[in-house]
Amino acid sequence: MQRALAINETLYGPDNYNLEHNTRRLGDLYSQWGKFDKSEPYYRRMLALEEKQYGPDSQMITPTLQLLADVLTNLGRVDEAQQLRKRSQALVMARGQKH
């Protein structure tokens, strides 16, 4: 999986949204294995890719905000996790008010 990510980085560049699948999958795998310190950078990168693709105020980024918040909670960084959860909730609420 890491090799596939490296190949895609070479093909598309490090900030291309085509890296989304491998980046998320690596974060998920490390998280499932309980290696939260290794999953955090992949989720942060995924969030950056999504913010670039959809914008920082898009509801499309809420799943990644939640995943990153879960990882941070498991790392004992509860305050930072809470900020991400509040951001995610605000995005969902803003969408609800528009519809």
C-alpha positions as CSV (number, residue, x, y, z in Angstrom):
1,M,0.0,0.0,0.0
2,Q,2.8,2.4,0.8
3,R,4.5,1.5,-2.5
4,A,1.3,2.2,-4.3
5,L,1.1,5.6,-2.6
6,A,4.7,6.4,-3.6
7,I,4.0,5.5,-7.2
8,N,0.9,7.6,-7.3
9,E,2.8,10.5,-5.8
10,T,5.3,10.3,-8.6
11,L,2.5,10.1,-11.2
12,Y,0.2,12.7,-9.9
13,G,2.3,14.9,-7.5
14,P,2.0,14.9,-3.7
15,D,-1.1,17.1,-3.5
16,N,-3.3,15.4,-6.0
17,Y,-6.7,14.1,-4.9
18,N,-5.9,10.8,-6.7
19,L,-3.9,9.9,-3.7
20,E,-7.0,9.8,-1.6
21,H,-7.7,6.1,-1.7
22,N,-4.2,4.9,-0.6
23,T,-3.8,7.7,1.9
24,R,-7.1,6.8,3.6
25,R,-6.5,3.1,3.5
26,L,-3.1,3.4,5.2
27,G,-4.6,5.6,7.9
28,D,-7.4,3.0,8.4
29,L,-5.0,0.1,8.5
30,Y,-2.7,1.7,11.1
31,S,-5.7,2.7,13.1
32,Q,-7.2,-0.8,13.1
33,W,-3.8,-2.2,14.2
34,G,-3.8,0.3,17.1
35,K,-0.8,2.2,15.7
36,F,-2.5,5.6,16.1
37,D,0.8,7.5,15.9
38,K,1.3,6.1,12.4
39,S,-2.3,6.7,11.3
40,E,-2.4,10.4,12.3
41,P,-0.2,11.7,9.5
42,Y,-2.2,9.8,6.9
43,Y,-5.5,11.2,8.2
44,R,-4.0,14.7,8.4
45,R,-2.8,14.4,4.8
46,M,-6.3,13.1,3.8
47,L,-7.9,16.1,5.4
48,A,-5.5,18.5,3.6
49,L,-6.4,16.7,0.2
50,E,-10.1,17.0,0.9
51,E,-9.9,20.6,2.0
52,K,-8.1,21.4,-1.2
53,Q,-10.6,19.4,-3.3
54,Y,-13.9,20.5,-1.6
55,G,-12.9,23.5,0.5
56,P,-12.5,23.8,4.3
57,D,-16.2,24.5,4.9
58,S,-17.5,21.5,3.0
59,Q,-19.5,18.8,4.7
60,M,-17.5,16.3,2.6
61,I,-14.6,16.5,5.0
62,T,-16.6,15.6,8.1
63,P,-15.8,11.8,8.0
64,T,-12.1,12.5,7.9
65,L,-12.4,15.1,10.7
66,Q,-14.1,12.3,12.8
67,L,-11.5,9.7,12.0
68,L,-8.7,12.1,12.9
69,A,-10.5,13.1,16.1
70,D,-10.8,9.4,17.1
71,V,-7.1,8.9,16.5
72,L,-6.2,12.0,18.6
73,T,-8.4,10.7,21.4
74,N,-6.6,7.4,21.4
75,L,-3.3,9.3,21.5
76,G,-4.5,11.2,24.6
77,R,-4.9,14.5,22.8
78,V,-8.5,15.0,23.8
79,D,-8.6,18.8,23.5
80,E,-7.4,18.7,19.9
81,A,-9.9,15.9,19.2
82,Q,-12.7,17.9,20.7
83,Q,-11.9,20.9,18.5
84,L,-12.1,18.7,15.4
85,R,-15.4,17.2,16.5
86,K,-16.9,20.7,17.1
87,R,-15.7,21.7,13.6
88,S,-17.3,18.6,12.1
89,Q,-20.6,19.2,14.0
90,A,-20.6,22.9,12.8
91,L,-20.2,21.8,9.2
92,V,-23.1,19.4,9.5
93,M,-25.3,22.0,11.3
94,A,-24.5,24.6,8.6
95,R,-25.6,22.2,5.9
96,G,-28.8,21.5,7.8
97,Q,-29.6,25.2,8.0
98,K,-29.1,25.6,4.2
99,H,-31.6,22.8,3.4
